[in-house]
Amino acid sequence: MTPPAFSLVGLRFENIDKRYGGLLALRAVSLTIQPGECVVLAGRNGSGKTTLLRIAARLARPSRGTMSFSGQFSGEEAAAIRPGFVAHATMVYDELTAEENLLLFSRLQNVPQPGNRVEALLHEVGLSDRRSSLVRTFSRGMRQRVAIARALLHEPSVLLLDEPATGLDPQGVSWLAEAIRRLRDSGRTILMSLHGESEISSLGTRAIRLDAGSVAADTRTGATFRSILTFADA
């Protein structure tokens, strides 16, 4: 059983540690992300941002502590929540077309009426006229658009974005900012890692900075957006 689209879902990280061999990537991270928040996750490279996002996406397990979803749903529904995740790597198939990639992933995720959903998303990300082109012919920014469309296929209530503007030109960044604005305003919960102040970071309702795997600053506890983002970009 899956929760209904647009259900309000939050995230809770409780005393999370994550080790990779002798490296402690996350240290006692405890955070509550309220349903509907749009949170900017900042920090220098190696601060633990990607690791935290992978744990939220259920692609990695914490070495200690728990990650859970919160909201008005049963335990069975909570277990079925599938966040939309856009990683550094686009994770799309070069030898398939844009349309074939999205149809494949929509069927893997049991998306209802996959043809209609894929058509709508190709239009939304501005790739309708390249739907039949092989992804290997795409620019980095175009591949990123396919990856974002893939993350939205199942209309997730939680969206996790790891440096989503990577490879996008200024026009693409503006498109992404408007897409995130619509998703935020629809009530989805968004957690996105970014570097510095930008058109996209201005959409955040909250900012958190990680430093050496620990929470170093949070606008919820008095830090300012500028101090968090400027420090992370230094």
C-alpha positions as CSV (number, residue, x, y, z in Angstrom):
1,M,0.0,0.0,0.0
2,T,1.4,3.4,-0.9
3,P,0.4,6.7,0.7
4,P,-1.7,9.0,-1.5
5,A,0.1,11.5,-3.7
6,F,0.8,14.8,-2.0
7,S,0.4,13.3,1.4
8,L,2.3,15.4,4.0
9,V,5.5,13.5,5.0
10,G,8.3,14.6,7.3
11,L,11.7,13.1,8.0
12,R,13.3,12.3,11.4
13,F,17.0,11.5,11.9
14,E,17.7,10.3,15.4
15,N,21.4,10.1,16.6
16,I,22.7,9.0,13.2
17,D,26.2,7.8,12.7
18,K,27.6,6.5,9.4
19,R,30.9,4.8,9.1
20,Y,32.8,3.8,5.9
21,G,35.5,1.6,7.3
22,G,37.6,3.9,9.6
23,L,35.9,7.1,8.3
24,L,33.0,8.5,10.3
25,A,31.0,10.4,7.7
26,L,28.1,11.3,10.0
27,R,28.3,11.9,13.8
28,A,25.3,11.8,16.1
29,V,23.0,13.7,13.6
30,S,19.6,14.4,15.0
31,L,17.2,16.4,12.8
32,T,13.5,16.7,12.4
33,I,12.3,17.9,9.0
34,Q,8.6,18.9,9.2
35,P,6.2,18.0,6.5
36,G,6.2,20.6,3.7
37,E,9.6,22.1,4.7
38,C,12.0,23.0,1.9
39,V,15.4,22.6,3.5
40,V,18.7,23.7,2.1
41,L,21.5,21.4,3.3
42,A,24.9,23.2,3.1
43,G,28.5,22.3,3.9
44,R,31.9,21.8,2.3
45,N,32.7,18.8,0.2
46,G,33.0,15.8,2.6
47,S,30.8,17.3,5.2
48,G,28.3,14.4,5.0
49,K,25.5,16.0,2.8
50,T,25.4,13.2,0.3
51,T,25.6,10.5,2.9
52,L,22.6,12.0,4.8
53,L,20.6,12.2,1.6
54,R,21.4,8.6,0.7
55,I,20.2,7.5,4.1
56,A,17.0,9.5,3.7
57,A,16.5,7.8,0.3
58,R,17.0,4.4,1.9
59,L,20.0,3.8,-0.3
60,A,22.3,3.5,2.7
61,R,21.8,2.3,6.3
62,P,23.1,4.2,9.2
63,S,25.8,2.5,11.3
64,R,23.9,3.8,14.4
65,G,20.6,5.6,14.9
66,T,17.4,5.6,12.9
67,M,15.8,7.5,10.0
68,S,12.0,7.5,9.8
69,F,9.1,9.2,8.0
70,S,6.5,11.1,10.0
71,G,2.9,12.1,9.1
72,Q,-0.7,11.0,9.1
73,F,-0.4,7.4,7.8
74,S,-0.1,3.9,9.1
75,G,3.1,2.0,9.7
76,E,2.5,-0.1,6.5
77,E,2.1,3.1,4.5
78,A,5.3,4.6,6.0
79,A,7.2,1.5,5.0
80,A,6.1,2.0,1.4
81,I,7.1,5.7,1.1
82,R,9.6,6.1,-1.8
83,P,11.3,9.5,-1.9
84,G,12.3,11.0,-5.3
85,F,16.1,11.2,-5.4
86,V,18.3,13.1,-7.8
87,A,22.0,12.1,-7.2
88,H,25.3,13.6,-8.5
89,A,25.3,10.9,-11.2
90,T,22.3,11.1,-13.5
91,M,21.8,7.3,-13.5
92,V,20.1,7.2,-16.9
93,Y,20.8,4.8,-19.7
94,D,22.8,6.2,-22.5
95,E,21.6,3.7,-25.1
96,L,17.9,4.4,-24.5
97,T,16.0,7.5,-25.6
98,A,14.7,10.0,-23.1
99,E,11.2,8.5,-23.5
100,E,12.5,4.9,-23.2
101,N,14.4,5.8,-20.0
102,L,11.3,7.2,-18.3
103,L,9.0,4.4,-19.5
104,L,11.4,1.8,-18.1
105,F,11.6,3.5,-14.7
106,S,7.9,4.1,-14.6
107,R,7.2,0.4,-15.1
108,L,9.7,-0.6,-12.5
109,Q,7.9,1.7,-10.1
110,N,4.4,0.6,-11.1
111,V,3.4,4.1,-12.2
112,P,-0.2,4.2,-13.4
113,Q,-0.7,5.1,-17.0
114,P,3.0,5.4,-17.7
115,G,2.7,6.7,-21.2
116,N,0.6,9.7,-20.1
117,R,2.9,10.4,-17.1
118,V,6.0,10.2,-19.2
119,E,4.5,12.5,-21.9
120,A,3.6,15.1,-19.2
121,L,7.0,15.0,-17.6
122,L,8.9,15.3,-20.9
123,H,6.8,18.4,-21.6
124,E,7.4,19.7,-18.1
125,V,11.2,19.4,-18.3
126,G,11.3,20.8,-21.8
127,L,12.4,17.6,-23.7
128,S,9.3,16.8,-25.7
129,D,11.1,17.5,-28.9
130,R,14.0,15.3,-27.9
131,R,11.9,12.4,-26.6
132,S,13.2,10.0,-29.3
133,S,16.9,11.0,-29.0
134,L,19.4,8.7,-27.4
135,V,20.5,10.1,-24.0
136,R,24.2,9.6,-25.1
137,T,23.6,12.6,-27.5
138,F,22.5,14.9,-24.6
139,S,24.4,17.6,-22.9
140,R,25.0,17.2,-19.1
141,G,22.2,19.7,-18.4
142,M,19.7,17.7,-20.6
143,R,20.7,14.5,-18.9
144,Q,20.0,16.2,-15.6
145,R,16.5,17.1,-16.8
146,V,15.9,13.4,-17.6
147,A,17.1,12.5,-14.1
148,I,14.8,15.1,-12.5
149,A,11.9,13.8,-14.5
150,R,12.7,10.2,-13.4
151,A,12.7,11.3,-9.7
152,L,9.2,12.8,-10.2
153,L,7.6,9.8,-12.0
154,H,5.8,8.4,-9.0
155,E,4.7,11.8,-7.6
156,P,6.8,11.5,-4.4
157,S,5.8,13.3,-1.3
158,V,9.5,13.7,-0.3
159,L,12.1,15.0,-2.8
160,L,15.8,14.6,-2.2
161,L,18.2,16.6,-4.4
162,D,21.9,16.3,-4.3
163,E,23.4,19.4,-6.1
164,P,20.5,19.4,-8.6
165,A,21.8,22.3,-10.6
166,T,24.9,20.4,-11.7
167,G,25.5,20.9,-15.4
168,L,22.6,23.2,-15.9
169,D,23.0,26.4,-17.9
170,P,21.4,29.7,-16.5
171,Q,18.2,28.9,-18.4
172,G,18.2,25.4,-16.9
173,V,18.8,26.7,-13.4
174,S,15.8,29.1,-13.8
175,W,13.6,26.2,-15.0
176,L,14.8,24.1,-12.0
177,A,14.1,26.9,-9.5
178,E,10.5,27.3,-10.9
179,A,10.0,23.5,-10.7
180,I,11.2,23.4,-7.1
181,R,9.0,26.3,-6.3
182,R,5.9,24.5,-7.6
183,L,6.8,21.3,-5.8
184,R,7.4,23.2,-2.5
185,D,4.1,25.1,-2.8
186,S,2.3,21.8,-3.5
187,G,3.2,20.6,0.0
188,R,6.0,18.3,-0.8
189,T,8.9,18.0,1.6
190,I,12.2,18.9,0.0
191,L,15.8,18.3,1.3
192,M,18.4,19.6,-1.1
193,S,22.2,20.0,-0.9
194,L,23.6,23.2,-2.4
195,H,26.7,25.2,-2.5
196,G,26.3,28.9,-1.6
197,E,23.5,31.4,-2.3
198,S,21.6,31.1,-5.5
199,E,18.2,31.4,-7.2
200,I,17.5,27.9,-5.9
201,S,18.7,28.4,-2.3
202,S,16.4,31.4,-2.0
203,L,13.5,28.9,-2.2
204,G,14.4,27.3,1.1
205,T,12.3,27.7,4.2
206,R,15.1,26.5,6.3
207,A,18.9,25.9,6.0
208,I,21.2,23.5,7.8
209,R,25.0,23.3,7.7
210,L,26.9,20.1,8.2
211,D,30.6,20.3,9.2
212,A,32.7,17.1,9.5
213,G,29.6,15.0,9.7
214,S,27.8,17.0,12.4
215,V,25.1,19.6,12.4
216,A,27.0,22.9,12.8
217,A,24.2,25.4,12.3
218,D,20.4,25.5,11.7
219,T,18.2,28.5,11.0
220,R,15.7,26.9,13.3
221,T,18.0,27.5,16.2
222,G,18.9,31.1,15.3
223,A,21.5,30.9,12.5
224,T,20.8,33.0,9.4
225,F,20.6,31.8,5.8
226,R,23.4,34.0,4.8
227,S,25.8,32.8,7.5
228,I,25.1,29.1,6.7
229,L,25.4,29.5,2.9
230,T,28.3,31.9,2.9
231,F,30.3,29.7,5.3
232,A,29.5,26.5,3.2
233,D,30.7,28.2,0.0
234,A,34.0,29.5,1.6
